[in-house]
Amino acid sequence: MKLDFSLDKGNQAKVCLGLIVLQADETLEDEFRGVIRDFNVSLLHSRIPSHPSVTKETLAQMAEDLPTAAGLLPKSTRFDALAYACTSGATVIGPSEVAAKIRSQHPGVAVTDPITAVISACRALAIKQVGFLTPYVPEVSNAMRSLLEKNGLEITSFGAFEQDQEKIVSRISEASTLEAIVKVGEKSECEGVFVSCTNLRTLGVLQEAEQILGKPVISSNLALIWHMLRLAGVKGRGSVPGKLFEQDLSIPA
């Protein structure tokens, strides 16, 4: 028996976000779910092949797979914002190149990535002097530091776990991350702390870190979902921890 049905707008009735997640990432989607539950949005994602070891060479390899990964997001969907969810990868490949590769599959869409989002977040919070925490080996951290400095940020303090294995990064305890944030952020000239890497768990300790330090703490995941929502025209903070979600975009991305 063939049955009748009717159509509605489906998820197109909501703001729709699209996310390209690393194959090795075990953290980002869980943290994103903790944020978007407060907003009437739809989130779709695809995965991109990524090496279990994080080096400049393995990060650069993802450039070739970006169009394919973006193309796996449904072409029938009107996306309000798309993102490539790798802070170090976007740094090595270059944010403009990332955006061009994604737009080759989804022309005209607003595109971001974690390093672009963090720079926008620092501008929105009027932060110029930054404490910088990463899980990366020095060559990756140094490339990111250089990009941040080229965008007007002064790194006043720095710390790293110096790990190149994604499976280790995803299992660093939030207690260890909190302790590291406080160590990096306690210098008086530091106006805020940036905690890099989408695979490093941070959402559960950001508010406590801000209370201890008395200054903003921005993680890759928090900055990325904030930037995507703001690019899509979504305002408000819901119950998201930290000072960032009190801010709108202060300048164009």
N, C-alpha and C positions, 0 to 999 in steps of 0.2 A: 504494500500500500504506500503510495507516494503521498507525503503530507505537505500541507501548505506551511509557509513561514513568512515572517516579515523581517525587514532589515531596520537596524538603527545605526547610530554612528559608532558603536563599539567604543574602543579606547580613544577614538578620535574626538570624543566628547570631552576628553581631558587634555591637559598639557602633556605632550609626549617627549620623553627623553630617551636617547639611545647611547649605549655605552659599549666600548670595545675593551674587554678585560683580558689581561694576560692569562695564558694557559696555566702558568705557575702560581697565580694569585689565589690565595685561600681566604682573604680577609675583606676585600673591598665590598663585595656584594652584601655581606652580612652587615657591615657598617652602614652602607647606603640604605638598607631596609630600615635601620634604626632611625634614619632621618626622614625618609619620604613618607612614612606612615602618617606624618602630621600634615601632609600636603596632598591635594587632589590631583595627583599626577600618575601617569603610566610610565614605567621604566622597562625598556627592552634592551637586551644585551647580546653580544656575540663574543667569541673568544678569538684570540690571535696566538699563533704558535710563539712560544718564548722559551728560551734556554733556562735550565735550572740554575745556572751560574750567571751572575750579573757582572759583566765586563763591558767596556765600551764597544768591543767587537760584537758581542752577542746582542747588545741593545740595538746597534746599527742594523743588524740583520732584519729586524722587524719592519723596517721601512718598506721592504719588498712585499710583505704580506698585508700591509695596511689596507690597500684597496680591496683585496679579497675579503678581509674581515669586515670592512665597512659594507661591502656588497651583500653580506649575509644578513644584515638588518633589512627587514622587509621594505621593498620599494613602494608598496601600497600604502605605507604609513607616512603621514606628514609629521616630521620631527621638528620640535621647537628648538632643540639643542642636541648636539652630538659631542661625544668626548672619547679620546684615546686615553685610557686610564693607566698611564705609566709615567711617573715623574722623571725618572732617569732616562727612559727611552725618548721622551719628548725633548729632553735636554740635548741628547746626542744627535737625534735625527733633525731637530730644529722645529719649533712650533709652527712656523709658516709652511714647512714641508709636510708636517702632519696634517694641517688643515687642508692643504691642496689635495693630498691623497684621499682624504675622507670625502671632500667635495667632488672628487672625480666620480663618486658613486651616488652622492646626494647633493646635487648642485644647490648653492645658495643658502645652505643651512648654517646656522651659528655653530661654530666648532670651538672647543677648548681642550685643554689638557691640564694636568696638575700643576706644572711649573708656571704656565700662563695664569692659572687660577690663583696661585699663591701670590704672584706679583700683583694681580688685581686686588686681592684681599689685603695685602700690605698697604696699597694705595688707599683703599676704602677706610682702613683703620689709621691712616696717617702714620704708619710705621716706616722708618727709614733705617734704623739701627736694629739689626736682627741677630738673635741667637739662633744657631743653625745646628740641628741634630739629624744625623743620617744613620742608616744601618750599613752603608756601602763601604767598599774598599776605596782607598785614597783617589785613584784615577777617576772614579765615577763621582765622588764627592767634589773633587776639584773642578770638574767640568760644570757641575751645577753651581758651585760657588761663583765661578767666572760669569755665568749667565745672570745670576742674581745681581752681581756687582755692575754688570753692563746695563742693568735696568734700574740703577740708582739706589740699590740697597747696600748698606755697609754691614759686613759680618763682624759683629763685635765679640762673638765667642762661638766656638765650634766643638762638637763632639761626635764621635762615630763608634758604632759597634764593630765596624770593619769586617762585615760578613759578605760573602759573595754567593751564598747558597740560599735560594728563595725559601726552601723548606725550613731552614733555621730561622730566617727573618720572621716568618709567619708564626713562629712559636716563641719568640721573645716575649716574656711576660709583661703585662701592662704595668706591674709593679716596677720592673726594671726600667721601662720606658719613662714612667713618672719620675723616678729618681734621676734619670739622665736629663729630662727636661728641666728639672729644678737646678741641677748643676750647671747646665748651659745657660739658663735664663737668669741666674741670680746676680750677675754683674749689673751694677746700677745704670750703666749707659745703654744696656739692652732694653729696647722698647717693646719687644715681643719675641716669641720663639716660633720658628718654623720647624716642624717635625716631618721629615720627608719619607716617602715610600708608601704606596697604596697597600702593600702587603704587611705593613707594621701596624699592629693593633694599638689604637690610640683613643677611640671614641669614649671608652669608659673612664679615662683619667684626665681628659682635657679640662673639665670644669674644676676638678681638684687642683690641677696644676696652675690654673689661672688664679684660684683662691690663695694658693701658697705664694705665688710670685707677685700677684697684684698687677698683672699685665696680660695681654692677649697671647693665646697659644693657638697656632694654626697648624693643622695636619694636612697632608696631601688629600686625604679623603674628604675632610670637612671643607677644605677650600674648593675641591672639585664639585661637590654636589651643590654648595652655595653658588658657585659661578654658573653652573648649568641652570639652576632654578632662576637666578637673576637674569641671565641671558634670555630665558624663556618667558620673562615677565612676571614670575611668581614672587610675591613679596611675603613678608612676615617671617617669624622665627619658630613658631610652633613650640615644642619643648626641647629644641636642639641645644646642647650645652655650649657655653662659650660666648664671647663677645661678637664673633664674626657675624652671626645671623641677625644681629641688630642692625647690620649695615646693608644699604643698597649699593649698587655699582656707582662709584663716584666719578668715573670717567669711562669712555668706551673701551671695550676689551681690546 
